[in-house]
Amino acid sequence: MGVSSAQGSLHPYWPRDLLIPNYVANDRSMSEILAFLFSVSGVFLLATWLITGAAGRFGIWRRLAICWFAVCGFIHGVIEGWFSLYYDILPADQSFLSQLWKEYSKGDSRYVIADNFTVCMETVTACLWGPFSFWAVYSFLSHKPYRFILQLIISLGQLYGAVLYFFTEHRDGYAHSELGHPIYFWFYFVFMNVLWIVIPLMLIVDAWRQLSAAQKHTDGIRTHKSKKK
């Protein structure tokens, strides 16, 4: 159920007295939008899984990590990249990706009102973590020596952004969503964002272990060489 915005149109966002000039309701259904998001993400995941399997040198955990970066590249670069470019016309725009953001905004209306923090955070995410995620995929497939450094940098950036995302909304009293709603709050706002806390934390620990082991090995070689002298 919508409420009146500044120019008399209806919108489904919270808080209910939110003013959204020029808002135009979506003509795409939630199922169409979610089907697009998860099917394209699934294609990236499946393609990367098959590629890493054909390479024959990755374990299941490493293949899943590379798949994660491939999906992140799509979401950060394309989905969030769209928002960073068109946030100012989002409420009135009926392009498919704009409708995706208007649907998501039912769980966090900061997007449909171009909240300053959200615009800045998503622009950094799109410009840095999108390309870096695809670079990470390439670095693992090519066995580049800097691959775990990239993993650490991207994961730290994602974790920092996600923590700020939740913390800023917490300080606003969760005013931009229908608190407790099973889809808009728990699925859109909580679940779809907490992934960028849980998975990056796991990848940070993984990168820490890999880089520490490499440094330990290097230190051991240096010690052995100095003893020989």
SVG drawing of the C-alpha trace seen along z (x, -y; Angstrom):
<svg xmlns="http://www.w3.org/2000/svg" viewBox="-2 -18 82 49">
<polyline fill="none" stroke="black" stroke-width="0.4" points="0.0,0.0 1.5,-3.3 1.4,-6.8 1.4,-10.2 4.7,-11.7 5.5,-15.4 3.5,-15.5 0.6,-13.4 1.9,-10.1 2.0,-6.9 5.0,-5.1 5.6,-2.0 8.6,-3.2 9.4,-3.9 9.1,-6.2 5.6,-6.6 5.9,-10.4 8.9,-10.2 8.8,-12.8 9.8,-11.3 9.1,-13.8 8.5,-12.4 8.2,-8.8 6.8,-6.3 5.8,-2.8 7.4,0.2 5.7,2.0 7.9,5.1 6.9,7.6 9.1,8.6 9.4,12.1 10.7,10.8 13.3,8.6 14.5,11.3 14.5,13.9 16.8,11.6 19.2,10.9 19.6,14.5 19.6,16.1 22.4,13.8 24.3,14.2 23.8,18.0 25.2,17.8 28.4,16.1 28.7,18.6 28.2,21.7 30.5,20.4 33.3,19.7 32.7,23.1 33.1,24.9 36.2,22.8 37.9,23.5 37.0,27.2 38.6,27.4 41.8,25.8 42.1,28.8 44.3,27.2 41.7,25.8 40.0,27.4 36.3,26.9 36.9,24.0 39.1,22.1 36.7,22.7 33.8,21.3 36.0,18.3 36.7,17.5 33.0,17.9 32.2,15.4 34.5,12.8 33.0,13.4 29.5,12.8 30.8,9.8 32.2,8.4 28.8,8.5 26.9,7.1 29.4,4.4 30.2,3.4 26.9,3.6 24.1,3.5 25.7,1.1 27.5,-0.7 24.0,-1.5 23.0,-3.1 26.1,-5.1 25.4,-6.6 21.7,-7.1 20.8,-7.6 19.5,-11.1 16.8,-9.9 16.0,-6.6 12.5,-7.4 11.1,-8.3 13.2,-6.0 11.6,-2.8 14.8,-1.1 15.0,2.5 18.0,1.9 16.3,-1.3 13.2,0.8 15.5,3.3 16.7,0.6 13.2,-0.7 12.2,2.8 15.2,3.1 14.4,-0.3 11.4,1.3 13.9,2.7 16.1,-0.4 14.6,-3.6 17.9,-5.4 18.5,-4.3 15.4,-5.8 16.1,-9.2 19.8,-9.2 21.0,-9.3 24.5,-10.9 26.2,-8.0 24.6,-5.4 25.6,-7.2 29.2,-7.6 29.5,-4.0 28.0,-2.5 30.2,-4.7 33.3,-3.5 32.1,0.1 31.3,-0.1 34.5,-1.9 36.9,0.2 35.5,3.5 33.7,4.3 36.9,4.2 39.0,5.5 36.7,8.6 37.2,9.5 40.9,8.9 40.9,11.3 39.2,14.0 41.9,13.4 44.7,13.5 43.6,16.9 43.1,18.4 46.5,17.2 48.1,18.1 49.5,14.6 51.6,14.1 49.5,11.1 46.2,13.0 45.8,13.2 46.8,9.6 43.9,8.7 41.6,11.0 42.6,9.3 42.1,5.8 38.7,6.5 37.4,8.4 38.5,5.6 36.8,3.0 33.6,5.1 33.5,5.7 34.1,2.0 31.3,0.9 28.9,3.5 29.6,2.6 29.0,-1.1 25.9,-0.3 24.3,1.5 25.7,-0.8 24.4,-4.0 21.0,-2.6 21.1,-1.3 21.8,-4.9 18.8,-6.0 16.6,-3.6 15.9,-1.4 13.6,-4.1 14.1,-3.3 12.4,0.1 9.4,1.9 11.1,3.3 10.6,7.1 9.0,7.5 10.0,11.0 10.9,10.0 11.8,6.3 13.6,6.2 14.9,9.7 15.6,10.8 16.4,7.5 18.0,5.5 19.5,8.1 20.3,11.3 21.3,9.8 23.8,7.5 25.1,9.7 26.7,11.9 29.2,9.1 30.1,9.4 30.3,13.2 32.0,14.2 34.6,11.4 35.5,12.3 36.1,15.9 38.2,14.7 40.2,12.3 41.1,15.1 42.0,17.3 44.2,14.5 45.9,13.9 46.8,17.6 48.1,17.8 50.2,14.6 51.5,15.6 52.6,19.0 54.3,17.4 56.1,14.9 57.1,17.7 58.5,19.7 60.5,16.6 61.8,15.9 62.9,19.6 64.8,19.4 66.5,16.2 67.5,17.7 68.8,20.8 70.9,18.7 72.4,16.6 73.3,19.7 75.1,21.0 77.2,17.8"/>
</svg>
